[in-house]
Amino acid sequence: MKAFFIFVLVVISNGLVYSQTNDKTFNLVRDIGNFSELMTEFDTIVVNADFSICDGEHFEKDIITKQNDSVFIEVYIENDSKGKLRYEKRLYRYNKSDTLNFETLYSKLQKHTIPNKNASLRFEIVHNKRDTLKLYSYGLVDVLRISSYLTKIKDQIYFDKDYYKPIQIPPKPKGLSELEKLDSLTRVELEMELQRMIDE
């Protein structure tokens, strides 16, 4: 009886280990909104993103892996202005209480799986080279919102890199420049100002 009990326990244990490490338990479409918790050991998700607008090309490839119960991301960037960049593998921490994460983004974009005449393919997400999920954007404003959100997420991960930092617009000078002063002059005042400049 004792041997039978040990045999049953071993079979159940093997079944639990199999269900936790078998990549078939992770379903890309169903689990993308919670992927960092539901990915299994050595799972890989590749996210190919296209943020090209008009004539400007911008592509990003994120390789997301799970090892030792931790999720990592590695980023490859290719665009017109910066050329090709690679950002090293870094730890990705999912915080349920913070909506600024990949899970929230992909969950919201799950409504974007049906292409229409205004749609552009923006994300192609591939799990273990088998399952594929395609997410679309609908118009320029949609692309800009998605790109902005993604940039904020990646800025948290690659906080020491300039690429994902927001562009700082310098403050307007307090005094009017000479050109601005000239713009505000009437024709007569402009002629008088030009004469004054010539006389100097």
Buried (B, 14 or more C-beta within 10 A) or exposed (E): EEEEEEEEEEEEEEEEEEEEEEBEBBEBEEBBBBBBEBBBEEBBBBBBBBBBEEEEEBBBBBBBBBEEEEBBBBBBBBBEEEEEEEBEEBEBEBEEEEEEBBBBBBBBBEEBEEEEEEBBBBBBBBBBEEBEBBBBBBEEEBBEEBBEBBBEBBBBBBEEBEBBEEEEEEEEEEEEEEEEEBEEEEEEEEEEBEEEEEEE
